[in-house]
């Protein structure tokens, strides 16, 4: 909570198979995350049921799919899960709150692959809302392989209005949360775009490296998906040996009603890069 308004909630629904931040709201109280499948809203897409709120997981962990587990509405036989264990720290304060949690990445039989420790920092800067996520993954009893795939890693699925308009016919939800009988044009009601720190916009940002991304729609930051992102020119298979730890750091900046100028985003990015070492 920021004042008397909800910023976001940390939750772990059993049918989502991972902890998530959901919903996520602007300083004006507008939800930027998609409601489907937890709380469907009229006009939303009903695709990719596994894309909920803000999350971090991966599509090929020792051959198991943690990214797409549940994409057909049930637990997949080759799907892994991230199980929430406990809250290590929860503190509020003026301008910043901190949540530290512990999780286990497990295979389809419940055997542990990785332990996870995640810090969430919830920050207020005027009308800006900022989420910093620092996640440490540690291999436990055996080597853990992250095979090269585009299905990962830190993702957010935003509200329909923030998607980029595309000229295709899609199924959306009606006022009761059920799929409509007739398809609608995907450009109707969508007003978003993508823009990277490198000056690339629209669909051209997909698979490109950048310092930051001004985004709408589905967005995922994935350091391991080289093969798909470079059309087969580069490949990267990563692994952690037992006892080894890998740390991921991400920042999401949520503005309300305006696009931030590049210099302000660059300043916030530079601040973040030196904050958590």
VOPAGU-2260 file (C-alpha; in pm, 1 decimal, decimal comma):
REM VOPAGU-2260
SITE   aa  ch    i         X         Y         Z
SITE  UNK   A    0       0,0       0,0       0,0
SITE  UNK   A    1     110,3     356,4     -71,6
SITE  UNK   A    2     -97,9     576,7     150,4
SITE  UNK   A    3    -446,7     430,5     122,4
SITE  UNK   A    4    -397,8     295,5    -231,8
SITE  UNK   A    5    -291,2     -49,7    -344,3
SITE  UNK   A    6      34,7     -60,9    -539,3
SITE  UNK   A    7      60,1    -438,3    -579,5
SITE  UNK   A    8      21,9    -774,1    -405,0
SITE  UNK   A    9     265,3   -1064,3    -377,0
SITE  UNK   A   10      68,6   -1386,0    -422,4
SITE  UNK   A   11     110,3   -1751,2    -524,7
SITE  UNK   A   12    -214,9   -1901,0    -661,3
SITE  UNK   A   13    -197,2   -2281,0    -690,0
SITE  UNK   A   14    -309,1   -2276,2   -1055,9
SITE  UNK   A   15     -37,3   -2027,9   -1161,4
SITE  UNK   A   16     258,6   -2245,9   -1048,5
SITE  UNK   A   17     477,9   -1949,5    -947,6
SITE  UNK   A   18     470,9   -1644,8    -720,0
SITE  UNK   A   19     356,0   -1326,0    -892,9
SITE  UNK   A   20     300,1    -956,8    -833,7
SITE  UNK   A   21     -65,7    -897,0    -917,3
SITE  UNK   A   22    -232,3    -661,8    -976,2
SITE  UNK   A   23      11,3    -372,4   -1034,1
SITE  UNK   A   24    -129,6     -20,2   -1021,3
SITE  UNK   A   25     -17,1     329,6   -1118,0
SITE  UNK   A   26     -13,5     622,3    -876,2
SITE  UNK   A   27    -361,9     708,8   -1008,1
SITE  UNK   A   28    -488,4     361,9    -916,9
SITE  UNK   A   29    -509,3     227,3   -1273,8
SITE  UNK   A   30    -425,2    -141,9   -1307,5
SITE  UNK   A   31    -153,2    -194,6   -1568,2
SITE  UNK   A   32    -156,9    -575,1   -1548,2
SITE  UNK   A   33    -403,5    -795,6   -1734,0
SITE  UNK   A   34    -686,0    -940,9   -1523,0
SITE  UNK   A   35    -715,4   -1273,8   -1709,3
SITE  UNK   A   36    -710,2   -1550,8   -1594,2
SITE  UNK   A   37    -752,3   -1456,3   -1225,5
SITE  UNK   A   38   -1003,7   -1172,6   -1270,4
SITE  UNK   A   39   -1101,1   -1149,8   -1639,8
SITE  UNK   A   40   -1215,8    -811,7   -1769,6
SITE  UNK   A   41   -1427,5    -720,5   -2069,4
SITE  UNK   A   42   -1224,3    -675,7   -2386,9
SITE  UNK   A   43    -917,3    -867,4   -2267,9
SITE  UNK   A   44    -747,4   -1144,9   -2461,7
SITE  UNK   A   45    -785,1   -1495,3   -2317,8
SITE  UNK   A   46    -456,9   -1625,4   -2462,2
SITE  UNK   A   47    -143,8   -1748,7   -2283,9
SITE  UNK   A   48    -313,4   -1832,5   -1955,9
SITE  UNK   A   49      28,5   -1870,0   -1788,5
SITE  UNK   A   50     117,3   -1501,9   -1837,6
SITE  UNK   A   51      -5,6   -1344,0   -1513,5
SITE  UNK   A   52     109,5   -1020,0   -1350,5
SITE  UNK   A   53     487,1    -991,7   -1303,6
SITE  UNK   A   54     697,0   -1306,7   -1260,1
SITE  UNK   A   55    1038,1   -1470,0   -1312,5
SITE  UNK   A   56    1091,6   -1824,8   -1438,9
SITE  UNK   A   57    1230,4   -2010,4   -1741,0
SITE  UNK   A   58    1119,3   -2249,6   -2013,1
SITE  UNK   A   59    1402,5   -2506,2   -2011,3
SITE  UNK   A   60    1541,7   -2595,0   -1669,7
SITE  UNK   A   61    1692,2   -2944,1   -1690,1
SITE  UNK   A   62    1448,6   -2999,9   -1976,6
SITE  UNK   A   63    1145,4   -2891,4   -1773,3
SITE  UNK   A   64     912,0   -2606,8   -1868,2
SITE  UNK   A   65     857,8   -2362,8   -1583,3
SITE  UNK   A   66     759,7   -2073,3   -1813,3
SITE  UNK   A   67     459,8   -2234,5   -1982,6
SITE  UNK   A   68     343,3   -2471,9   -1709,8
SITE  UNK   A   69     -34,5   -2438,4   -1688,7
SITE  UNK   A   70     -75,3   -2289,7   -2036,8
SITE  UNK   A   71    -357,4   -2537,7   -2107,2
SITE  UNK   A   72    -526,6   -2469,9   -1774,7
SITE  UNK   A   73    -370,9   -2757,6   -1581,0
SITE  UNK   A   74     -33,1   -2875,2   -1453,2
SITE  UNK   A   75     184,2   -3013,6   -1733,6
SITE  UNK   A   76     360,4   -3352,5   -1689,2
SITE  UNK   A   77     689,7   -3196,5   -1805,9
SITE  UNK   A   78     633,9   -2871,9   -1617,6
SITE  UNK   A   79     827,3   -2748,4   -1316,8
SITE  UNK   A   80     696,7   -2518,0   -1044,6
SITE  UNK   A   81     819,9   -2244,3    -816,0
SITE  UNK   A   82     690,1   -2305,6    -464,0
SITE  UNK   A   83     674,6   -2017,7    -217,3
SITE  UNK   A   84     832,4   -2112,4     116,6
SITE  UNK   A   85     829,9   -1811,8     347,5
SITE  UNK   A   86     861,2   -1438,1     392,8
SITE  UNK   A   87    1203,8   -1357,2     532,5
SITE  UNK   A   88    1149,0    -982,0     572,2
SITE  UNK   A   89     861,0    -738,6     532,9
SITE  UNK   A   90     917,8    -372,6     612,6
SITE  UNK   A   91     761,1     -39,7     524,6
SITE  UNK   A   92     898,2     310,5     536,2
SITE  UNK   A   93     888,8     656,4     386,8
SITE  UNK   A   94     939,7     622,7      12,5
SITE  UNK   A   95    1034,0     252,4      10,5
SITE  UNK   A   96     908,3     -84,1     132,0
SITE  UNK   A   97    1099,3    -414,4     119,4
SITE  UNK   A   98     978,2    -771,6      81,1
SITE  UNK   A   99    1224,7   -1063,7      91,8
SITE  UNK   A  100    1095,9   -1413,9      17,6
SITE  UNK   A  101    1230,8   -1767,7     -25,5
SITE  UNK   A  102    1116,1   -2015,9    -289,7
SITE  UNK   A  103    1202,4   -2360,4    -431,0
SITE  UNK   A  104    1219,0   -2447,3    -802,4
SITE  UNK   A  105    1099,4   -2808,0    -823,9
SITE  UNK   A  106    1052,7   -3067,7   -1096,4
SITE  UNK   A  107     726,9   -3245,7   -1184,7
SITE  UNK   A  108     782,9   -3497,5    -901,6
SITE  UNK   A  109     848,4   -3229,8    -640,3
SITE  UNK   A  110    1226,9   -3271,6    -629,5
SITE  UNK   A  111    1422,8   -2952,1    -568,1
SITE  UNK   A  112    1627,8   -2805,8    -852,3
SITE  UNK   A  113    1708,7   -2458,2    -721,1
SITE  UNK   A  114    1655,8   -2242,0    -416,8
SITE  UNK   A  115    1547,7   -1882,6    -473,6
SITE  UNK   A  116    1590,3   -1575,0    -256,8
SITE  UNK   A  117    1418,3   -1264,1    -390,5
SITE  UNK   A  118    1420,2    -905,0    -271,5
SITE  UNK   A  119    1141,2    -676,6    -388,6
SITE  UNK   A  120    1191,4    -305,3    -328,4
SITE  UNK   A  121     875,6     -96,7    -376,8
SITE  UNK   A  122     974,9     267,2    -429,9
SITE  UNK   A  123     789,9     599,0    -463,5
SITE  UNK   A  124     939,1     896,5    -651,2
SITE  UNK   A  125     665,0    1156,8    -682,6
SITE  UNK   A  126     403,5    1006,7    -915,8
SITE  UNK   A  127     640,2     731,0   -1026,3
SITE  UNK   A  128     609,5     380,3    -887,6
SITE  UNK   A  129     920,0     159,0    -904,9
SITE  UNK   A  130     969,7    -212,4    -844,6
SITE  UNK   A  131    1325,7    -339,7    -806,0
SITE  UNK   A  132    1365,0    -717,5    -808,1
SITE  UNK   A  133    1689,1    -890,0    -706,4
SITE  UNK   A  134    1671,9   -1268,1    -734,9
SITE  UNK   A  135    1943,9   -1517,4    -641,3
SITE  UNK   A  136    1913,6   -1873,0    -773,2
SITE  UNK   A  137    2127,6   -2146,0    -618,5
SITE  UNK   A  138    2174,7   -2501,3    -748,1
SITE  UNK   A  139    2144,9   -2754,3    -467,8
SITE  UNK   A  140    2223,2   -3124,5    -515,3
SITE  UNK   A  141    2303,0   -3142,0    -887,9
SITE  UNK   A  142    2400,2   -2929,7   -1186,2
SITE  UNK   A  143    2112,0   -2728,2   -1329,7
SITE  UNK   A  144    2101,5   -2647,3   -1702,4
SITE  UNK   A  145    1926,8   -2347,2   -1857,3
SITE  UNK   A  146    1909,2   -2445,7   -2223,6
SITE  UNK   A  147    1880,0   -2168,1   -2483,0
SITE  UNK   A  148    1513,5   -2073,2   -2536,5
SITE  UNK   A  149    1311,5   -1757,4   -2593,0
SITE  UNK   A  150    1064,3   -1865,5   -2321,6
SITE  UNK   A  151    1188,4   -1661,5   -2025,9
SITE  UNK   A  152    1270,0   -1496,8   -1798,1
SITE  UNK   A  153    1147,0   -1182,3   -1617,1
SITE  UNK   A  154     801,3   -1112,4   -1757,1
SITE  UNK   A  155     505,3    -878,5   -1728,7
SITE  UNK   A  156     167,9    -908,3   -1903,6
SITE  UNK   A  157      -9,1    -574,7   -1911,0
SITE  UNK   A  158    -367,0    -459,8   -1961,1
SITE  UNK   A  159    -532,3    -474,8   -2304,2
SITE  UNK   A  160    -522,2     -97,1   -2350,5
SITE  UNK   A  161    -141,6     -98,1   -2328,1
SITE  UNK   A  162     -88,5    -361,7   -2598,2
SITE  UNK   A  163      56,9    -263,7   -2934,7
SITE  UNK   A  164    -215,0    -250,0   -3206,3
SITE  UNK   A  165    -189,2    -533,5   -3460,9
SITE  UNK   A  166    -413,0    -607,8   -3757,1
SITE  UNK   A  167    -548,0    -952,0   -3671,3
SITE  UNK   A  168    -873,7   -1100,7   -3547,5
SITE  UNK   A  169    -871,8   -1225,0   -3187,6
SITE  UNK   A  170   -1105,4   -1364,3   -2920,7
SITE  UNK   A  171   -1161,3   -1135,2   -2620,8
SITE  UNK   A  172   -1358,4   -1161,6   -2296,5
SITE  UNK   A  173   -1712,3   -1030,7   -2249,4
SITE  UNK   A  174   -1849,6    -847,1   -1944,0
SITE  UNK   A  175   -1903,8   -1179,7   -1760,4
SITE  UNK   A  176   -1545,7   -1296,2   -1814,3
SITE  UNK   A  177   -1633,4   -1548,3   -2085,8
SITE  UNK   A  178   -1487,6   -1560,6   -2441,3
SITE  UNK   A  179   -1694,4   -1377,3   -2701,0
SITE  UNK   A  180   -1855,4   -1577,3   -2982,2
SITE  UNK   A  181   -1724,8   -1336,3   -3246,2
SITE  UNK   A  182   -1363,0   -1233,4   -3295,5
SITE  UNK   A  183   -1264,8    -864,6   -3293,2
SITE  UNK   A  184    -981,2    -671,9   -3455,6
SITE  UNK   A  185    -680,5    -668,2   -3222,5
SITE  UNK   A  186    -612,2    -302,2   -3297,2
SITE  UNK   A  187    -939,1    -191,5   -3136,5
SITE  UNK   A  188    -878,0     -58,2   -2784,3
SITE  UNK   A  189    -500,4    -111,6   -2798,7
SITE  UNK   A  190    -287,4     204,3   -2784,9
SITE  UNK   A  191      58,4      84,4   -2682,3
SITE  UNK   A  192     403,7      65,3   -2841,0
SITE  UNK   A  193     758,1     -47,2   -2762,5
SITE  UNK   A  194    1065,2     177,4   -2757,8
SITE  UNK   A  195    1418,4      83,0   -2654,9
SITE  UNK   A  196    1716,3     283,1   -2533,0
SITE  UNK   A  197    1873,3     213,6   -2873,5
SITE  UNK   A  198    1599,3     405,3   -3059,9
SITE  UNK   A  199    1416,1      97,4   -3192,7
SITE  UNK   A  200    1036,6      98,2   -3183,9
SITE  UNK   A  201     742,4    -135,7   -3246,2
SITE  UNK   A  202     792,3    -503,3   -3324,4
SITE  UNK   A  203    1155,6    -431,0   -3413,5
SITE  UNK   A  204    1253,5    -436,7   -3044,4
SITE  UNK   A  205    1192,3    -812,4   -3019,8
SITE  UNK   A  206    1511,9   -1006,9   -2948,9
SITE  UNK   A  207    1733,4    -695,8   -2928,1
SITE  UNK   A  208    1970,7    -592,3   -2650,8
SITE  UNK   A  209    1906,3    -263,0   -2474,3
SITE  UNK   A  210    1979,0     -75,8   -2152,2
SITE  UNK   A  211    1604,9     -25,9   -2097,2
SITE  UNK   A  212    1270,9     -71,8   -2268,6
SITE  UNK   A  213     968,6     159,2   -2265,5
SITE  UNK   A  214     703,6    -103,4   -2311,1
SITE  UNK   A  215     345,1    -219,5   -2340,7
SITE  UNK   A  216     186,7    -559,2   -2410,5
SITE  UNK   A  217     375,5    -872,5   -2305,2
SITE  UNK   A  218     735,8    -802,4   -2226,7
SITE  UNK   A  219    1006,0   -1043,9   -2114,1
SITE  UNK   A  220    1371,6    -973,9   -2038,9
SITE  UNK   A  221    1565,4   -1291,9   -2113,9
SITE  UNK   A  222    1947,3   -1314,4   -2101,7
SITE  UNK   A  223    1953,6   -1678,6   -2219,8
SITE  UNK   A  224    1748,3   -1687,2   -2543,5
SITE  UNK   A  225    2026,3   -1610,2   -2789,4
SITE  UNK   A  226    1940,1   -1862,8   -3061,5
SITE  UNK   A  227    1590,4   -1727,7   -3132,7
SITE  UNK   A  228    1689,6   -1364,5   -3086,3
SITE  UNK   A  229    1977,9   -1383,5   -3335,7
SITE  UNK   A  230    1813,9   -1616,1   -3591,2
SITE  UNK   A  231    2057,1   -1894,0   -3505,8
SITE  UNK   A  232    2375,0   -1682,8   -3527,9
SITE  UNK   A  233    2445,2   -1710,3   -3154,1
SITE  UNK   A  234    2367,8   -1978,9   -2896,0
SITE  UNK   A  235    2403,0   -1977,2   -2518,1
SITE  UNK   A  236    2344,8   -2271,0   -2284,7
SITE  UNK   A  237    2407,7   -2184,3   -1921,4
SITE  UNK   A  238    2442,5   -2409,3   -1617,6
SITE  UNK   A  239    2491,1   -2384,8   -1242,4
SITE  UNK   A  240    2696,6   -2645,9   -1059,5
SITE  UNK   A  241    2586,6   -2760,3    -711,4
SITE  UNK   A  242    2638,7   -2475,5    -465,3
SITE  UNK   A  243    2675,8   -2208,1    -732,9
SITE  UNK   A  244    2454,5   -1896,7    -725,2
SITE  UNK   A  245    2340,2   -1665,2   -1003,8
SITE  UNK   A  246    2188,6   -1321,9    -935,5
SITE  UNK   A  247    1936,5   -1137,7   -1154,3
SITE  UNK   A  248    1852,2    -767,4   -1115,5
SITE  UNK   A  249    1555,1    -592,9   -1275,4
SITE  UNK   A  250    1378,3    -257,2   -1238,0
SITE  UNK   A  251    1028,3    -166,6   -1353,5
SITE  UNK   A  252     933,2     202,9   -1362,8
SITE  UNK   A  253     560,7     277,4   -1378,1
SITE  UNK   A  254     454,7     627,0   -1484,4
SITE  UNK   A  255      98,1     754,1   -1490,2
SITE  UNK   A  256     -36,9     941,7   -1791,5
SITE  UNK   A  257     296,2    1044,2   -1946,3
SITE  UNK   A  258     595,3     900,2   -2128,5
SITE  UNK   A  259     915,3     971,4   -1939,2
SITE  UNK   A  260    1190,0    1148,1   -2139,5
SITE  UNK   A  261    1491,6     936,2   -2227,1
SITE  UNK   A  262    1722,6    1129,4   -1994,9
SITE  UNK   A  263    1503,2    1059,8   -1692,6
SITE  UNK   A  264    1489,2     689,7   -1777,4
SITE  UNK   A  265    1866,8     686,0   -1827,2
SITE  UNK   A  266    1915,7     849,7   -1487,0
SITE  UNK   A  267    1686,6     598,4   -1315,5
SITE  UNK   A  268    1863,7     315,7   -1497,3
SITE  UNK   A  269    2207,2     440,6   -1390,5
SITE  UNK   A  270    2087,1     476,2   -1031,4
SITE  UNK   A  271    1962,7     118,0   -1035,5
SITE  UNK   A  272    2279,7     -26,5   -1187,6
SITE  UNK   A  273    2486,4      93,3    -891,4
SITE  UNK   A  274    2233,8      32,5    -614,1
SITE  UNK   A  275    2242,3    -343,6    -555,7
SITE  UNK   A  276    2586,9    -500,7    -572,5
